[in-house]
Amino acid sequence: MKRQFLILLALLPLLLAAQTGDLPRSTPAAEGISTQAVINMMDSLMALPECDIHHVMVVRHGKVVAELHPAPFRAEDSHTLYSASKTFTALAIGCAIDENLLRLDDRVMTFFPDKRTNHVSDNMAAMTVRDLLMMASGVAPDWTMRNNSMDWVEDWLAKPVDDKPGSRFQYDSMCTFMLSAIVQRVTGQTMLEYLHKKLFTHMNITVADWETSPDGINTGGWGLRVQAETMAKLGLLLLNKGNWNGEQLVSADYVEAACSRLIDGGAKETVPPTDGNQGYGYQVWQSKWPGSYRADGAMGQYTVVVPQEDLVVVILGMKLYGHEELACIWNQLMPGLKDAPLQPEKKLQKKLDNLCANASLQLPQGKKKTARKEQNLSIGPNRHGFLYLSISGNELAKIDPESGQKDILSLGYDQWLYTPLNGHPAYSINAINRMQGFANGFTAAAAYAWTSSTTLEVRVHYVDWISGTTLVFDFNKMEVSICDTYPNSKSEIIPFTIQ
């Protein structure tokens, strides 16, 4: 028995990664897509300014025809979805409705009798599950509440409801959190546990973890981490109206409604139309291409579904204004779609294969060594917790400012070296209890180069997250500039000393 356990333990990493090749594979030409169009889209994405592409997958007729995972990112790495998490929350609500555990018109307050204040306004009493799904709760969004509150449900329910529920779209991640709290109330399970039972087990989704609130509720509107192929599966599930390989996992009527324009949402209507003003369903955005829709997360996390073309495109990465990523789909890929298979395009296919196999984010450019004799640098206090750099050992040490856990990152020259972390990367969301619920840990990939005799550059990417950090050590000024890859991040200028 012990031997069997050890064998299973040894195979566990392979089992966790197995789902990355779970969907059938094909070529663009075989599925009626110009290979050159796919190349054009991939090239355009990689060339976008102020953008890091982490994962791209193109799926047509249920088959993956192209995928791009630029180093150091890998197909098996999880990725934080930000608000693309919301679409999974909507599916959990659909499953609960199918089980007759709740209804769209159920009043939100009825799920939380223990959280009621002395007075419940008429608008709060009227608010329904449907209103939360459509981002029309009537509550003005408060993006700082989760940074200060220990009981998000109680404090949100105590807020004034100024608008009549259902009357006006106001994008608010706390609406989605409340949906997660409702799922936990009616099922007795966290939403992630419930999704494993209702969807993930059936779809062979084995890698997923989700942030939790201070009282153990999955955050719902953000904080889910899954692999890129899981997002491709999500797109296929939506495309097939809740059906997975002949099994109806979520009601077709519910999925169809979720992916429809149910409320005017997003930016004010403009001419020509943009992807931001096409409307909203149940935690699903409508897109610019006729009939298309998407799961959508901050910093460019997209799963785009185009039903008329039997097409799903997944893009995950780091980009402040993601409309440029979506434009690469509309302008580069869509013109290359045909109604029938194309003749084999062997030369172009080889070019595409090479592009995908050799893609990498920018490595530090410079020399491997310098004439400098310093061995170790001690870094002053900084928000990342970087402690010291070992020049001779090519190691960067950091301590998690919150947990106190220490990590030593290996640095590669002209290559990325990977280090499993005890701590976690920096996060743009400051919610209380942030980073709680991530059971699968984090991995850093790091590289270095001497860009001059007095300047050392180190780049770190967290491959199962979203952010990265660049450190530039200036030996003339005895300062290190530390800057995140988050858009609009400001550099920290920190002194260092030579040990």
C-alpha positions in Angstrom: 0.0 0.0 0.0 2.9 2.3 0.9 4.5 1.6 -2.4 1.3 2.4 -4.3 1.0 5.7 -2.4 4.6 6.7 -3.3 4.0 5.9 -7.0 0.8 8.0 -6.9 2.7 10.8 -5.2 5.4 10.7 -7.9 2.8 10.7 -10.7 0.8 13.6 -9.1 2.6 16.4 -11.1 2.0 14.5 -14.3 -1.7 14.0 -13.4 -2.1 17.7 -12.7 -0.5 18.7 -16.0 -2.3 16.1 -18.0 -5.3 18.2 -18.7 -3.2 20.6 -20.8 -3.4 18.2 -23.7 -6.9 17.1 -23.0 -8.7 18.8 -25.9 -8.2 17.3 -29.4 -5.5 19.0 -31.5 -5.6 19.8 -35.2 -4.2 22.4 -37.6 -5.7 25.7 -38.7 -6.0 24.6 -42.3 -7.7 21.4 -41.4 -10.3 23.4 -39.5 -10.8 26.0 -42.2 -8.5 28.8 -40.9 -5.7 30.4 -42.9 -2.5 29.5 -41.2 -1.1 32.9 -42.2 -4.0 34.5 -40.4 -3.1 32.7 -37.1 0.5 33.7 -37.6 -0.5 37.3 -38.1 -2.6 37.3 -35.0 0.2 35.8 -32.9 2.8 38.2 -34.3 0.4 41.1 -33.6 -0.2 40.1 -30.1 3.5 39.6 -29.3 4.2 43.1 -30.8 1.7 45.0 -28.8 3.4 47.8 -26.8 3.4 47.7 -23.0 2.0 44.1 -23.2 3.2 40.7 -22.0 1.4 37.8 -23.6 1.3 34.7 -21.4 -1.0 32.3 -23.2 -3.0 32.2 -26.4 -5.2 29.3 -27.6 -7.3 29.1 -30.8 -10.0 26.5 -30.9 -12.2 25.7 -33.9 -14.8 22.9 -34.3 -13.8 21.8 -30.8 -10.1 21.3 -31.6 -7.1 23.3 -30.6 -5.5 24.5 -33.8 -2.8 26.8 -32.3 -1.4 27.6 -28.9 1.2 30.0 -27.7 2.9 30.0 -24.3 5.8 32.4 -24.5 8.7 31.5 -22.1 8.8 31.6 -19.2 5.1 30.8 -19.2 4.1 27.2 -19.9 0.9 25.4 -20.8 0.8 23.7 -17.4 1.0 27.0 -15.4 -2.2 28.3 -13.8 -3.1 31.9 -14.4 -5.1 34.4 -12.4 -8.2 35.5 -14.2 -9.2 38.7 -12.4 -12.8 39.3 -13.4 -12.9 36.5 -15.9 -13.5 34.5 -12.7 -17.0 36.0 -12.8 -18.2 33.7 -15.6 -17.5 30.6 -13.5 -19.6 32.1 -10.7 -22.5 32.6 -13.1 -22.2 28.9 -14.1 -22.3 27.9 -10.5 -25.5 29.8 -10.1 -26.9 28.1 -13.1 -26.1 24.7 -11.6 -27.8 25.6 -8.4 -30.9 26.7 -10.3 -30.9 23.4 -12.1 -30.8 21.6 -8.7 -33.8 23.8 -7.6 -31.6 25.2 -4.8 -32.5 28.8 -5.8 -34.2 30.8 -8.5 -33.3 33.9 -10.4 -36.1 35.9 -8.8 -35.2 34.9 -5.2 -34.6 37.9 -3.0 -30.9 38.3 -1.9 -31.8 39.2 1.7 -33.7 35.9 2.2 -30.4 34.0 2.0 -28.9 35.9 4.9 -31.4 36.3 7.7 -28.5 36.4 10.2 -26.9 39.4 8.4 -29.9 41.7 8.5 -29.6 45.1 10.0 -32.4 46.7 12.1 -33.9 48.3 9.0 -33.9 46.8 5.4 -34.8 49.4 2.8 -37.4 48.6 0.1 -34.8 48.5 -2.6 -32.6 46.1 -0.6 -35.6 43.9 0.1 -36.4 43.9 -3.6 -32.9 43.0 -4.9 -32.8 39.5 -6.6 -30.2 37.0 -7.8 -30.9 38.2 -11.3 -30.0 41.7 -10.4 -26.6 40.6 -9.0 -25.9 38.6 -12.1 -26.6 41.6 -14.4 -24.5 44.0 -12.2 -27.7 46.0 -11.4 -27.9 45.7 -7.7 -28.6 49.4 -7.1 -25.7 49.6 -4.7 -23.0 52.1 -5.7 -19.7 50.2 -6.2 -17.3 50.6 -3.3 -13.9 49.2 -4.4 -12.3 49.8 -1.0 -14.8 48.0 1.2 -13.0 44.6 0.9 -9.8 46.3 2.0 -11.2 47.2 5.4 -14.1 44.8 6.2 -13.8 41.4 7.9 -17.5 40.5 7.1 -18.0 41.4 3.4 -21.6 40.0 3.3 -22.9 41.9 6.3 -21.2 45.2 5.4 -22.3 45.0 1.8 -25.9 44.3 2.8 -25.8 47.4 5.1 -25.0 49.7 2.2 -27.6 52.1 0.8 -29.4 50.9 -2.4 -29.9 54.2 -4.1 -31.1 52.8 -7.5 -34.0 50.5 -8.1 -32.5 47.0 -8.5 -32.4 45.9 -12.1 -32.7 49.4 -13.5 -29.0 50.4 -14.0 -25.8 48.6 -14.8 -23.0 49.4 -12.3 -20.0 47.1 -12.6 -19.2 45.8 -9.1 -17.1 42.8 -8.2 -18.9 42.6 -4.8 -22.1 41.7 -6.7 -20.3 38.6 -7.8 -18.9 37.9 -4.4 -22.5 38.0 -3.1 -23.4 35.3 -5.7 -20.6 33.2 -4.3 -21.9 33.7 -0.8 -25.3 32.6 -1.9 -24.0 29.4 -3.6 -22.2 28.6 -0.3 -25.3 29.2 1.7 -27.5 26.9 -0.5 -25.0 24.1 -1.1 -23.1 24.0 2.1 -19.9 24.0 0.0 -17.6 26.7 -1.2 -18.2 27.6 -4.8 -15.0 26.0 -5.9 -16.0 22.7 -4.2 -19.4 23.0 -5.9 -17.9 23.7 -9.3 -15.6 20.7 -8.9 -18.7 18.5 -8.3 -21.0 20.0 -11.0 -18.5 20.9 -13.8 -14.8 20.4 -13.3 -14.9 16.6 -12.6 -17.0 16.1 -15.8 -14.7 18.3 -17.8 -11.4 16.9 -16.5 -10.4 20.2 -14.9 -8.0 19.2 -12.2 -6.0 22.4 -11.5 -8.0 25.2 -9.9 -7.8 27.3 -6.7 -9.6 30.4 -5.7 -9.0 33.2 -3.2 -11.3 33.5 -0.2 -12.8 36.2 1.9 -11.8 36.6 5.6 -14.6 34.2 6.5 -13.8 31.6 3.9 -16.1 32.5 1.0 -14.6 32.2 -2.5 -14.2 35.8 -3.8 -16.3 35.1 -6.9 -15.6 38.2 -8.8 -11.9 37.7 -8.9 -9.1 35.4 -7.7 -9.7 32.1 -9.6 -6.5 30.5 -11.0 -6.8 27.9 -13.7 -4.8 26.8 -16.8 -5.3 28.3 -20.2 -6.8 25.1 -21.5 -9.4 25.3 -18.8 -10.4 28.7 -20.3 -10.7 27.0 -23.7 -13.0 24.4 -22.1 -15.0 27.2 -20.6 -15.5 28.8 -24.0 -16.6 25.4 -25.5 -19.0 24.9 -22.7 -20.6 28.3 -23.3 -20.5 27.7 -27.1 -22.4 24.4 -26.7 -24.9 26.0 -24.3 -23.9 24.0 -21.2 -23.4 20.7 -23.0 -20.1 18.9 -22.5 -19.5 15.8 -24.7 -23.2 15.0 -24.8 -23.8 15.7 -21.0 -25.9 18.7 -20.2 -24.0 20.2 -17.2 -25.9 23.5 -17.1 -29.3 24.3 -18.5 -29.1 25.4 -22.1 -31.7 28.1 -21.6 -29.7 29.5 -18.7 -26.4 29.6 -20.6 -28.1 31.1 -23.6 -29.5 33.9 -21.5 -26.1 34.4 -19.7 -24.4 34.9 -23.0 -27.0 37.4 -24.3 -27.4 41.1 -24.1 -29.7 41.5 -21.1 -28.7 45.0 -20.0 -26.8 48.0 -21.5 -23.4 47.9 -19.9 -20.0 49.4 -20.2 -18.9 52.6 -21.8 -21.3 55.1 -23.4 -22.3 54.0 -26.9 -19.9 55.3 -29.6 -19.6 55.1 -33.3 -18.1 52.9 -34.4 -19.0 50.4 -31.7 -16.4 49.1 -29.3 -16.0 45.9 -27.3 -16.7 47.9 -24.2 -20.3 49.0 -25.0 -22.0 45.9 -26.4 -23.9 45.0 -23.3 -23.9 42.4 -20.5 -25.6 39.2 -19.7 -25.0 37.1 -16.6 -21.4 37.9 -15.8 -20.6 37.6 -19.5 -19.7 40.6 -21.8 -21.0 41.0 -25.3 -18.3 41.6 -27.9 -18.0 43.7 -31.1 -18.1 40.9 -33.6 -21.7 40.1 -34.3 -23.1 37.4 -32.0 -19.8 37.0 -30.0 -19.3 37.3 -26.3 -16.5 36.9 -23.8 -15.4 36.2 -20.2 -13.3 39.3 -19.4 -10.8 40.1 -16.7 -8.6 43.1 -15.9 -5.1 43.3 -17.5 -6.3 41.4 -20.6 -7.8 38.1 -19.6 -10.1 37.0 -22.3 -12.1 33.9 -23.5 -13.8 35.0 -26.6 -16.6 32.9 -28.2 -17.9 33.4 -31.8 -20.7 31.0 -32.2 -21.3 31.6 -35.9 -17.8 30.5 -36.6 -17.6 27.7 -34.0 -14.6 29.5 -32.6 -13.1 30.1 -29.2 -10.0 32.2 -28.6 -8.2 32.5 -25.2 -5.8 35.3 -24.5 -4.2 35.7 -21.0 -1.5 38.2 -20.2 -0.7 41.7 -19.0 -2.1 44.7 -20.8 -3.9 47.7 -19.4 -6.2 48.3 -22.4 -7.2 44.9 -23.7 -9.2 46.2 -26.6 -6.0 46.1 -28.6 -5.7 42.3 -27.9 -9.3 41.9 -29.0 -8.6 43.9 -32.2 -5.9 41.4 -33.1 -8.7 38.7 -33.2 -11.1 40.8 -35.3 -8.5 42.3 -37.6 -6.0 39.5 -38.1 -7.7 36.2 -37.4 -11.3 36.6 -38.4 -10.6 37.4 -42.1 -8.8 34.1 -42.4 -11.8 31.9 -41.4 -13.4 29.8 -44.1 -16.5 27.5 -44.2 -14.5 24.4 -45.3 -11.1 22.8 -44.6 -8.2 24.3 -46.6 -5.5 22.4 -48.4 -2.5 21.5 -46.1 -0.2 24.5 -45.7 3.0 22.7 -44.7 5.5 25.6 -45.0 3.2 28.0 -43.1 2.4 25.3 -40.5 6.1 24.8 -39.9 6.5 28.6 -39.5 3.6 28.6 -37.0 5.1 25.7 -35.1 8.5 27.4 -34.8 6.9 30.7 -33.7 5.0 29.0 -30.9 7.8 26.7 -29.9 10.4 29.6 -29.6 8.3 32.5 -28.3 9.7 34.2 -25.2 9.2 37.3 -23.3 12.2 39.6 -23.4 15.2 38.4 -21.5 17.7 40.9 -20.0 20.2 41.7 -22.7 23.9 42.0 -21.9 26.9 40.1 -20.7 27.0 37.1 -18.4 29.9 38.4 -16.3 31.6 41.7 -15.4 34.9 42.6 -14.1 33.4 43.8 -10.8 34.5 41.7 -7.8 31.5 42.3 -5.5 29.9 39.1 -4.3 26.7 40.1 -2.4 24.5 43.1 -2.4 22.2 44.0 0.5 19.0 45.7 -0.6 17.3 48.3 1.5 13.6 47.9 2.7 11.2 47.7 -0.2 7.6 46.6 -0.6 8.5 43.4 -2.4 10.7 42.2 0.4 13.8 41.7 -1.7 16.7 41.2 0.7 20.0 40.5 -1.1 21.5 39.5 -4.4 24.3 37.0 -4.7 26.3 37.9 -7.8 28.6 34.8 -7.6 25.7 32.5 -7.0 23.2 34.2 -9.3 20.6 34.2 -6.6 18.0 36.8 -5.5 16.6 36.5 -2.0 13.2 37.8 -0.9 11.0 37.6 2.1 7.2 37.8 1.9 6.3 41.1 3.7 3.1 39.6 5.1 3.9 35.9 5.9 7.6 36.3 6.6 8.4 33.3 4.4 11.8 33.5 2.7 12.6 32.5 -0.9 15.8 32.3 -2.9 15.3 32.8 -6.6 17.7 31.2 -9.1 18.7 33.6 -11.9 19.5 32.3 -15.4 21.6 33.9 -18.1 20.0 33.9 -21.5 17.4 31.6 -20.1 14.7 31.5 -17.4 15.3 29.5 -14.2 12.3 28.4 -12.2 11.9 28.5 -8.4 8.9 27.3 -6.4 8.0 29.9 -3.8 7.1 29.7 -0.2 5.6 33.2 -0.3 3.7 35.0 -3.1 4.1 37.7 -5.6 2.9 41.3 -5.3 -0.8 41.9 -5.9 -2.6 44.9 -7.2 -5.7 44.1 -5.1 -5.4 45.0 -1.4 -8.4 43.1 0.0 -8.1 41.7 3.5 -7.2 38.0 3.4 -5.7 38.4 -0.1 -3.8 35.4 -1.4 -5.7 33.1 1.0 -7.1 30.0 -0.7 -4.3 29.5 -3.3 -3.5 25.9 -2.4 -1.2 25.3 -5.3 1.5 27.8 -4.5 3.5 30.0 -6.9 6.6 29.7 -9.1 9.0 32.4 -10.1 11.1 32.5 -13.3 14.1 34.8 -13.3 17.0 35.9 -15.5 19.8 38.4 -15.4 22.4 40.2 -17.6 25.0 42.9 -17.2 23.8 45.6 -19.4 27.0 47.6 -18.8 30.0 47.2 -16.5 28.1 49.1 -13.8 24.5 48.0 -14.4 22.9 44.7 -13.6 19.4 43.9 -14.7 17.2 41.1 -13.2 13.8 40.2 -14.5 11.3 38.1 -12.5 8.0 36.6 -13.8 5.5 34.8 -11.6 4.5 32.2 -14.1 1.3 31.1 -12.4 0.2 34.6 -11.7 0.2 37.7 -13.8 2.7 40.2 -12.5 6.5 40.4 -13.0 9.2 42.7 -11.6 12.3 44.2 -13.1 15.3 45.2 -10.9 18.1 47.4 -12.3 21.1 47.7 -10.1 23.1 50.9 -10.7 26.6 50.6 -9.2 27.4 54.3 -9.8 24.5 55.5 -7.7 24.4 52.4 -5.5 20.7 52.2 -6.1 18.3 49.6 -7.4 15.2 50.5 -9.4 12.4 48.0 -8.7 9.4 48.2 -11.1 6.4 45.9 -11.6 5.0 44.9 -14.9 1.6 46.1 -13.8 0.6 49.0 -16.1 1.4 52.4 -14.7 3.6 51.0 -12.0 6.0 53.4 -10.4 9.6 52.4 -9.8 10.9 52.1 -6.2 14.4 53.5 -5.9 16.1 51.7 -3.1 19.7 52.0 -1.9 21.9 48.9 -1.7 25.2 48.2 -0.1 28.0 45.8 -0.9 28.8 43.1 1.6 
